[in-house]
Amino acid sequence: MSKKFGQNFLIDRHARERLSQLVYPNEKLRIWEIGPGIGALTERLLAGGSPVTAFEIDHGFCRILREQAFADEKGFRLVEGDFLKTWEEIFNCDGAPDVLFSNLPYNVGSVCIAKVLEAGCLPEKMVFTLQTEVAQRLAASQGSKDWSSLSMLVQADYLPRICFSLSGSCFYPPPAVSSSVIALERRPRSLVPKDLRPVFIKTIRMIFSQKRKTLKNNLIQIEGAEDKLINAGINPLLRAESLSLDQVIRLSVEIQKTGRQ
Ligand code: SAM
């Protein structure tokens, strides 16, 4: 067991059952699981008949998964190594999975989600066990204290729902932080048109680059930034966290007009 890899195993059977029910596996789903550990959740997903591609960094666990737990399991594919370094190759070959599922290692949870979405890998559904604080950021309403760049990135394409919380005793060892399960259903239609997406992602990055700075100052490298903000109906002296998703999309449209993002 390694602290470095955020290894807190979900040992509560009932919690595992509730989690896998959120996915409802059937033969039509292709599932990715980040951090299967020794496969307790994976087993439930495979039992539903869905093929599972599992990304695991711990070589000891990989050996168990490959040689013991799922040695004869045709639907199981293991990708050994750091998800952040391995997922893109699988995505480039196979496209996005139908479901992205994980009891995410707390130290890398939000990074994994951001990287996947920024690259345009948009599964139909995502189900995560996360640090409650991160789950609240994903599901935050505009204007609340948790509203952030991650909320904007996620909510452009997904409808988030915090399903339930899990007490520390559901895990071994119990994590130092509280945990929540969140399900994210893809919107029937993205709020961001496809051709605007790269600029939208860059705009989010730029306006949140220095949290304490105003929008105008964070957009200093954009020629005519102040006019673009005004054209989008935004006060240039505001900070990024006070913008709605709609305003960020309008600002992205203005920035795209000159192609100088
Ligand atoms: N799925 C198991 C469960 O729910 O009991 C284990 C969950 S544990 C919180 C996180 C798992 O993610 C561990 O197996 C850990 O080795 C793995 N992990 C941590 N960082 C990873 C990374 N960057 N890429 C892939 N797996 C990772």
Residues whose N, C-alpha, C, O or C-beta is under 5 A from the ligand:
A	BS01	SAM	F5 G6 Q7 N8 F9 L10 I34 G35 P36 G37 F55 E56 I57 D58 G81 D82 F83 L84 N103 L104 P105
